[in-house]
Amino acid sequence: MTSLPDRIGIQTRQRRDVRRALANVRGFVSAQTLHLTLRSAGTNIGLATVYRALHAFVAAGQAETIHDATGTQLYRLAAEDGRSYRLVCRDCQRRLPIAVTFVENWATAVATAHGFSDVHLVLEIAGRCAACSTPPRSRRQPHGTSGKCCKRSVCRC
């Protein structure tokens, strides 16, 4: 894989700071949250600079982006092999990597048929995981074997 500076041009202190902060986040994060994280850590950086760095990372294949249920764009560093296929729970945000070679082959064939090359596929299937699909219980009923509630806003234990 080409190094980050070679793929996105000049490597500024701000881009290094954004990349480091993005690497320390588990899962996807919004630009606004990443900006607040950087500012809280004492980094003097503007929100527009964070957006520019994130867009440069995405364009270079160094980061990937998805949209949450509200339409907010979220970012994370790309996987080392450049592949990103997962099942995502809309409620608890649990992410499960999946293998979908046949989809990758189909996408490459479609892209090639339309004259595209250097295809990067990001696949996300959103739904509800088994735990979040269980109907909620009344707070008055005992929960589980311990009788304690999981304390979610909508309890499913």
C-alpha positions as CSV (number, residue, x, y, z in Angstrom):
1,M,0.0,0.0,0.0
2,T,1.3,3.5,-0.8
3,S,2.3,5.5,2.2
4,L,-0.1,8.2,3.4
5,P,2.0,11.3,2.3
6,D,2.5,9.8,-1.2
7,R,-1.3,9.3,-1.7
8,I,-2.7,12.6,-0.3
9,G,0.1,15.1,-0.9
10,I,1.5,17.3,1.8
11,Q,1.4,15.8,5.2
12,T,0.7,18.7,7.6
13,R,0.7,18.7,11.4
14,Q,-3.1,19.0,11.3
15,R,-3.5,16.0,9.1
16,R,-1.2,14.0,11.3
17,D,-3.2,15.0,14.3
18,V,-6.5,14.1,12.6
19,R,-5.1,10.7,11.5
20,R,-3.8,10.0,15.0
21,A,-7.2,10.9,16.6
22,L,-9.0,8.8,14.0
23,A,-6.7,5.8,14.7
24,N,-7.6,6.1,18.5
25,V,-11.3,5.9,17.9
26,R,-13.1,2.6,17.9
27,G,-15.5,2.3,15.0
28,F,-16.9,5.3,13.1
29,V,-16.9,8.9,14.3
30,S,-18.4,12.1,13.0
31,A,-16.1,15.0,12.0
32,Q,-17.7,17.1,14.7
33,T,-16.9,14.5,17.4
34,L,-13.4,14.1,16.1
35,H,-13.0,17.9,16.2
36,L,-14.2,18.0,19.8
37,T,-11.8,15.2,20.7
38,L,-8.9,17.0,19.2
39,R,-9.8,20.4,20.8
40,S,-10.3,18.7,24.2
41,A,-6.8,17.2,23.9
42,G,-5.4,20.8,23.4
43,T,-5.0,20.6,19.6
44,N,-5.6,24.0,17.9
45,I,-7.5,22.9,14.8
46,G,-10.6,24.2,13.0
47,L,-13.6,22.0,12.0
48,A,-13.1,22.9,8.3
49,T,-9.5,21.6,8.6
50,V,-10.8,18.3,10.1
51,Y,-13.3,17.9,7.3
52,R,-10.6,18.6,4.6
53,A,-8.2,16.1,6.2
54,L,-11.0,13.4,6.4
55,H,-12.0,14.0,2.8
56,A,-8.4,13.7,1.7
57,F,-8.0,10.4,3.6
58,V,-11.2,9.1,2.0
59,A,-10.1,10.1,-1.5
60,A,-6.7,8.4,-0.9
61,G,-8.4,5.2,0.3
62,Q,-6.9,5.7,3.8
63,A,-10.3,6.2,5.4
64,E,-13.9,5.1,4.8
65,T,-17.2,6.7,5.4
66,I,-20.8,5.7,6.1
67,H,-23.9,7.6,7.0
68,D,-25.8,6.9,10.3
69,A,-29.5,6.6,10.6
70,T,-29.8,10.4,10.8
71,G,-27.7,11.0,7.7
72,T,-24.6,12.2,9.5
73,Q,-21.4,11.2,7.7
74,L,-19.1,9.1,9.9
75,Y,-15.4,8.2,9.3
76,R,-12.9,5.6,10.3
77,L,-9.5,4.5,9.1
78,A,-9.7,2.0,6.2
79,A,-8.9,-1.7,6.8
80,E,-5.3,-2.7,5.8
81,D,-6.5,-4.8,2.9
82,G,-8.9,-2.0,1.7
83,R,-12.0,-4.2,2.1
84,S,-14.9,-3.2,4.3
85,Y,-17.9,-5.4,4.4
86,R,-20.1,-5.6,7.5
87,L,-23.5,-6.1,9.1
88,V,-24.5,-3.2,11.3
89,C,-27.2,-3.0,14.0
90,R,-29.1,0.2,13.7
91,D,-29.9,0.2,17.4
92,C,-26.7,-0.8,19.3
93,Q,-24.2,0.0,16.4
94,R,-22.7,-3.6,16.7
95,R,-20.6,-4.2,13.6
96,L,-19.9,-7.7,12.3
97,P,-17.4,-8.2,9.5
98,I,-18.7,-10.5,6.7
99,A,-17.1,-12.2,3.7
100,V,-18.8,-11.4,0.4
101,T,-16.5,-12.4,-2.4
102,F,-19.3,-12.8,-4.9
103,V,-20.5,-9.2,-4.3
104,E,-16.9,-7.9,-4.8
105,N,-16.7,-9.9,-8.1
106,W,-20.1,-8.6,-9.3
107,A,-19.2,-4.9,-8.4
108,T,-15.9,-5.2,-10.2
109,A,-17.6,-6.6,-13.3
110,V,-20.2,-3.8,-13.3
111,A,-17.6,-1.2,-12.8
112,T,-15.4,-2.6,-15.6
113,A,-18.4,-2.8,-17.9
114,H,-18.9,0.9,-17.4
115,G,-15.3,1.8,-17.9
116,F,-14.3,2.1,-14.3
117,S,-11.0,0.8,-12.8
118,D,-9.3,0.8,-9.4
119,V,-12.7,-0.1,-7.8
120,H,-13.1,0.3,-4.0
121,L,-16.2,-1.4,-2.6
122,V,-17.7,-0.5,0.8
123,L,-20.7,-2.7,1.7
124,E,-22.8,-2.2,4.8
125,I,-26.0,-4.1,5.5
126,A,-28.0,-2.4,8.2
127,G,-30.6,-4.1,10.4
128,R,-31.2,-5.2,14.0
129,C,-29.0,-7.7,15.7
130,A,-30.7,-10.6,17.7
131,A,-30.4,-8.8,21.0
132,C,-32.0,-5.6,19.7
133,S,-34.7,-7.6,17.8
134,T,-36.1,-9.1,21.1
135,P,-39.3,-7.2,22.1
136,P,-38.8,-4.8,25.0
137,R,-40.0,-5.8,28.4
138,S,-41.8,-3.8,31.0
139,R,-39.5,-2.3,33.7
140,R,-41.7,-3.9,36.3
141,Q,-40.9,-7.4,35.3
142,P,-37.8,-9.2,36.7
143,H,-35.0,-9.3,34.2
144,G,-32.7,-12.2,33.6
145,T,-31.6,-14.6,36.3
146,S,-30.2,-11.8,38.5
147,G,-33.4,-9.8,38.5
148,K,-31.4,-6.8,37.5
149,C,-32.1,-4.7,34.4
150,C,-29.6,-3.9,31.7
151,K,-30.6,-0.2,32.1
152,R,-31.0,0.4,28.4
153,S,-33.6,3.1,27.5
154,V,-35.7,0.2,26.1
155,C,-34.9,-2.9,28.0
156,R,-34.6,-6.2,26.1
157,C,-33.0,-8.5,28.8
